[in-house]
Amino acid sequence: MKFYRMVFSVFILAGLSATASHADKLPPFGTPTQNQFQDYWYNHGAELSRFSLRQMRYGEIHEGDAVLVFVTEKMNSDTQIKADHPGAQDIAILKLNAVRKFFTGIYPYSIMTSIFAPVDVQNYPLPLKISSSTQEWCGHAYTQMNLSDNKYRVRMHSYFEGEGDKDFNLHKVLPEDALWTLIRLAPGSLPRGEFSMIPGTVYARLAHRPVAAQKAFANLTLFDEKSLEGNPLVIYEINFPDEERTLRIYFEKDFPHRIQQWHETYKGRIGAGAKILTTRAIRTHTIMEPYWKLHSNKDRRRLEGLGLSAREMGGK
């Protein structure tokens, strides 16, 4: 299989002008060999990681579980849907399905974000598609962004009248949701300094904020703790001054750049007396499995390798 040299390229976007921070003292990221990249992402199924989640919601912190599922597949470039019969014309994708489950009071939340990022970062520097959904007892909401030429088409549906059934375009800039796959494919290309970014679709939903580009500042720094596997970590920190919000993603400096934890800080509620709270997720387990083949009752025991119960993911 062709090894995509684009994972070592410089991240360049029309309309994105990031300037390097003088505070950055981070040594260059290492480059995996062709065999290392192919063996990790193509020979062992999917990377499944469970995180201990402390999710902010309604002015409080709620315990739960998060799972990041990274897997490679082929996407039809015309429909931007997974190819049923992959061919040479289809695009190799690194897909992330990011799942969170937690309880607020007596009712559960289930949140999932899917990012479809081409492995060919040089020719396709942005995800082709991003979707996210939130389900809870009040109702459900769904957002989808599809890249076409110089814009993202955004479609939103929600049980909230003011947020539902919208269809509009955004100028092509880096979405926050793209960071999670960019970290895995080309972390040296993460933008630093000041730039424009479309905030995460889950944040926009939970904070009832518009899906629209805003100013961001970011930097990369070394972290003095180790990953679950004992490897050095770095921190990618993004600040959104207009929202008084900060996102920190801690990941391995060396390939395969597994994500170890993330922290997201902002005011958990709107209005007087709103408190600044932090969502925290820390990786506790990682396994490599072809999960799409493990769908029988006897396969449930494999959840133990992820630190989950047979109930799949239960809020506490």
FENHUKA-V828696 format. One record per pair of residues at least 24 apart in sequence whose ideal C-beta (glycine too) atoms are under 8 Angstrom apart, sorted by the first residue. I is the first residue (numbers start at 1). J is the second residue. D is the distance in whole Angstrom. If there is no record, write none. Layout:
i->I j->J d->D
i->I j->J d->D
This chain:
i->1 j->38 d->6
i->1 j->42 d->6
i->3 j->34 d->4
i->3 j->37 d->6
i->3 j->38 d->6
i->4 j->92 d->7
i->4 j->119 d->5
i->4 j->120 d->5
i->4 j->121 d->8
i->4 j->122 d->8
i->5 j->122 d->7
i->6 j->119 d->8
i->6 j->120 d->5
i->6 j->121 d->4
i->6 j->122 d->3
i->6 j->123 d->6
i->6 j->186 d->8
i->7 j->37 d->7
i->7 j->119 d->7
i->7 j->121 d->6
i->7 j->185 d->5
i->7 j->186 d->5
i->8 j->186 d->7
i->8 j->188 d->8
i->9 j->121 d->6
i->9 j->122 d->4
i->9 j->186 d->7
i->9 j->189 d->7
i->10 j->189 d->6
i->11 j->121 d->7
i->11 j->125 d->6
i->11 j->182 d->7
i->11 j->186 d->7
i->11 j->189 d->3
i->11 j->190 d->7
i->11 j->191 d->6
i->12 j->125 d->7
i->13 j->125 d->6
i->13 j->126 d->7
i->13 j->172 d->7
i->13 j->173 d->7
i->13 j->174 d->6
i->14 j->150 d->7
i->14 j->172 d->7
i->15 j->171 d->6
i->15 j->172 d->7
i->15 j->173 d->6
i->15 j->196 d->7
i->16 j->173 d->6
i->16 j->174 d->6
i->16 j->191 d->6
i->16 j->195 d->5
i->16 j->196 d->6
i->17 j->194 d->8
i->17 j->195 d->7
i->18 j->191 d->4
i->18 j->192 d->6
i->18 j->193 d->5
i->18 j->194 d->7
i->18 j->195 d->4
i->18 j->218 d->8
i->19 j->192 d->8
i->19 j->193 d->4
i->19 j->194 d->6
i->20 j->192 d->5
i->20 j->193 d->6
i->21 j->192 d->5
i->21 j->193 d->5
i->21 j->219 d->4
i->23 j->219 d->6
i->23 j->221 d->8
i->24 j->192 d->6
i->24 j->219 d->6
i->24 j->220 d->6
i->24 j->221 d->7
i->25 j->221 d->8
i->25 j->222 d->8
i->26 j->220 d->5
i->26 j->221 d->7
i->26 j->222 d->6
i->26 j->234 d->6
i->28 j->188 d->7
i->29 j->187 d->5
i->29 j->188 d->4
i->29 j->253 d->7
i->29 j->254 d->8
i->29 j->257 d->8
i->30 j->253 d->8
i->30 j->254 d->5
i->30 j->255 d->6
i->31 j->255 d->8
i->32 j->255 d->4
i->32 j->256 d->8
i->36 j->255 d->6
i->37 j->255 d->7
i->40 j->255 d->8
i->40 j->256 d->5
i->41 j->72 d->5
i->41 j->94 d->7
i->41 j->256 d->8
i->42 j->72 d->6
i->44 j->288 d->4
i->44 j->289 d->8
i->45 j->71 d->7
i->45 j->288 d->6
i->45 j->289 d->5
i->45 j->290 d->3
i->45 j->291 d->7
i->46 j->70 d->6
i->46 j->71 d->4
i->46 j->288 d->7
i->46 j->289 d->6
i->46 j->290 d->7
i->46 j->291 d->6
i->46 j->292 d->8
i->47 j->71 d->7
i->47 j->256 d->8
i->47 j->258 d->8
i->47 j->286 d->7
i->47 j->288 d->6
i->48 j->286 d->7
i->48 j->287 d->5
i->48 j->288 d->7
i->48 j->289 d->6
i->48 j->291 d->6
i->48 j->306 d->6
i->49 j->258 d->7
i->49 j->259 d->7
i->49 j->283 d->5
i->49 j->285 d->7
i->49 j->286 d->4
i->49 j->306 d->8
i->50 j->283 d->7
i->50 j->284 d->6
i->50 j->285 d->5
i->50 j->286 d->8
i->50 j->306 d->4
i->50 j->307 d->5
i->50 j->308 d->6
i->51 j->261 d->7
i->51 j->281 d->4
i->51 j->282 d->6
i->51 j->283 d->5
i->51 j->284 d->7
i->52 j->281 d->7
i->52 j->282 d->5
i->52 j->284 d->5
i->53 j->100 d->6
i->53 j->101 d->8
i->53 j->102 d->6
i->53 j->279 d->8
i->53 j->280 d->8
i->53 j->281 d->5
i->54 j->279 d->7
i->54 j->280 d->5
i->54 j->281 d->7
i->55 j->100 d->6
i->55 j->102 d->5
i->55 j->109 d->8
i->55 j->279 d->5
i->56 j->264 d->8
i->56 j->268 d->5
i->56 j->277 d->4
i->56 j->278 d->7
i->56 j->279 d->5
i->57 j->102 d->7
i->57 j->104 d->5
i->57 j->109 d->7
i->57 j->206 d->7
i->57 j->268 d->7
i->58 j->104 d->6
i->58 j->268 d->7
i->58 j->269 d->7
i->59 j->268 d->5
i->59 j->269 d->5
i->59 j->274 d->7
i->59 j->275 d->6
i->59 j->277 d->7
i->60 j->104 d->8
i->60 j->268 d->8
i->60 j->277 d->8
i->61 j->277 d->6
i->61 j->279 d->8
i->62 j->102 d->5
i->62 j->103 d->6
i->62 j->104 d->6
i->62 j->315 d->7
i->63 j->102 d->7
i->63 j->315 d->7
i->63 j->316 d->4
i->64 j->100 d->7
i->64 j->101 d->5
i->64 j->102 d->3
i->64 j->103 d->7
i->64 j->109 d->8
i->64 j->313 d->7
i->64 j->315 d->5
i->64 j->316 d->7
i->65 j->100 d->8
i->65 j->101 d->5
i->65 j->102 d->8
i->65 j->308 d->7
i->65 j->313 d->4
i->65 j->314 d->7
i->65 j->315 d->8
i->66 j->98 d->7
i->66 j->99 d->6
i->66 j->100 d->5
i->66 j->101 d->8
i->66 j->281 d->5
i->67 j->98 d->8
i->67 j->99 d->5
i->67 j->306 d->7
i->67 j->308 d->8
i->67 j->313 d->7
i->68 j->96 d->6
i->68 j->97 d->8
i->68 j->98 d->5
i->68 j->99 d->8
i->68 j->180 d->8
i->68 j->259 d->7
i->69 j->95 d->8
i->69 j->96 d->7
i->69 j->97 d->4
i->69 j->98 d->8
i->69 j->99 d->7
i->69 j->291 d->7
i->70 j->94 d->6
i->70 j->95 d->7
i->70 j->96 d->5
i->70 j->181 d->8
i->70 j->184 d->6
i->71 j->95 d->5
i->71 j->97 d->8
i->72 j->119 d->7
i->75 j->116 d->6
i->75 j->118 d->8
i->75 j->128 d->7
i->75 j->129 d->8
i->77 j->128 d->8
i->80 j->116 d->7
i->80 j->128 d->5
i->80 j->129 d->5
i->80 j->146 d->6
i->80 j->147 d->8
i->91 j->118 d->5
i->91 j->120 d->7
i->91 j->124 d->7
i->91 j->128 d->7
i->92 j->118 d->7
i->92 j->119 d->4
i->92 j->120 d->7
i->93 j->117 d->7
i->93 j->118 d->6
i->93 j->119 d->7
i->93 j->128 d->8
i->94 j->118 d->8
i->94 j->119 d->6
i->94 j->181 d->5
i->94 j->184 d->6
i->94 j->185 d->6
i->96 j->180 d->5
i->96 j->181 d->5
i->98 j->180 d->7
i->99 j->313 d->7
i->100 j->202 d->8
i->101 j->312 d->8
i->101 j->313 d->4
i->101 j->314 d->7
i->101 j->315 d->6
i->102 j->315 d->5
i->102 j->316 d->8
i->103 j->315 d->3
i->103 j->316 d->7
i->104 j->136 d->8
i->107 j->136 d->6
i->107 j->137 d->4
i->107 j->138 d->8
i->108 j->136 d->7
i->108 j->137 d->8
i->108 j->315 d->6
i->109 j->134 d->7
i->109 j->135 d->7
i->109 j->136 d->5
i->109 j->315 d->8
i->110 j->134 d->7
i->110 j->135 d->5
i->110 j->136 d->7
i->111 j->135 d->8
i->111 j->202 d->6
i->113 j->177 d->6
i->113 j->200 d->8
i->113 j->201 d->6
i->113 j->202 d->6
i->115 j->177 d->5
i->115 j->178 d->7
i->115 j->180 d->6
i->115 j->181 d->5
i->117 j->178 d->6
i->117 j->181 d->4
i->117 j->182 d->7
i->117 j->185 d->7
i->119 j->185 d->6
i->121 j->182 d->7
i->121 j->185 d->6
i->121 j->186 d->5
i->121 j->189 d->7
i->125 j->189 d->8
i->126 j->172 d->7
i->126 j->174 d->7
i->126 j->175 d->7
i->126 j->178 d->6
i->127 j->175 d->7
i->127 j->177 d->7
i->127 j->178 d->5
i->127 j->181 d->7
i->130 j->175 d->6
i->130 j->177 d->5
i->130 j->178 d->7
i->130 j->201 d->6
i->131 j->201 d->8
i->132 j->177 d->8
i->132 j->201 d->4
i->132 j->202 d->5
i->132 j->205 d->7
i->134 j->202 d->7
i->134 j->205 d->5
i->134 j->206 d->8
i->141 j->205 d->6
i->143 j->201 d->5
i->143 j->204 d->7
i->143 j->205 d->7
i->143 j->211 d->7
i->145 j->170 d->8
i->145 j->175 d->7
i->145 j->198 d->8
i->145 j->201 d->7
i->145 j->211 d->8
i->147 j->172 d->7
i->152 j->198 d->7
i->154 j->211 d->6
i->156 j->211 d->7
i->158 j->205 d->8
i->160 j->208 d->8
i->163 j->205 d->8
i->163 j->208 d->7
i->170 j->198 d->6
i->170 j->211 d->7
i->170 j->212 d->7
i->170 j->213 d->7
i->171 j->213 d->7
i->173 j->197 d->6
i->173 j->198 d->6
i->173 j->213 d->5
i->174 j->198 d->7
i->175 j->200 d->8
i->175 j->201 d->8
i->176 j->200 d->4
i->176 j->203 d->7
i->176 j->238 d->7
i->176 j->247 d->7
i->177 j->201 d->6
i->179 j->236 d->7
i->179 j->238 d->8
i->179 j->249 d->7
i->180 j->249 d->8
i->180 j->259 d->7
i->183 j->236 d->7
i->183 j->249 d->7
i->183 j->251 d->5
i->183 j->257 d->6
i->183 j->259 d->7
i->184 j->256 d->7
i->184 j->257 d->5
i->184 j->259 d->8
i->187 j->220 d->8
i->187 j->234 d->8
i->187 j->236 d->8
i->187 j->251 d->7
i->187 j->257 d->5
i->190 j->218 d->7
i->190 j->220 d->6
i->190 j->236 d->6
i->191 j->218 d->6
i->192 j->218 d->5
i->192 j->219 d->6
i->192 j->220 d->6
i->193 j->217 d->7
i->193 j->218 d->7
i->193 j->219 d->8
i->197 j->238 d->7
i->197 j->240 d->8
i->199 j->240 d->7
i->199 j->243 d->7
i->199 j->245 d->8
i->200 j->247 d->8
i->203 j->245 d->7
i->203 j->264 d->7
i->203 j->266 d->8
i->207 j->243 d->8
i->207 j->266 d->7
i->207 j->270 d->8
i->208 j->270 d->7
i->209 j->243 d->7
i->214 j->240 d->6
i->214 j->242 d->5
i->214 j->243 d->7
i->215 j->240 d->7
i->215 j->241 d->6
i->215 j->242 d->6
i->216 j->240 d->5
i->217 j->241 d->7
i->222 j->253 d->8
i->223 j->250 d->6
i->227 j->252 d->5
i->227 j->258 d->6
i->227 j->260 d->5
i->227 j->283 d->8
i->228 j->258 d->8
i->228 j->260 d->6
i->228 j->283 d->5
i->228 j->284 d->7
i->228 j->285 d->8
i->228 j->286 d->7
i->229 j->258 d->7
i->231 j->258 d->8
i->233 j->260 d->6
i->244 j->276 d->8
i->258 j->283 d->7
i->258 j->286 d->7
i->259 j->283 d->7
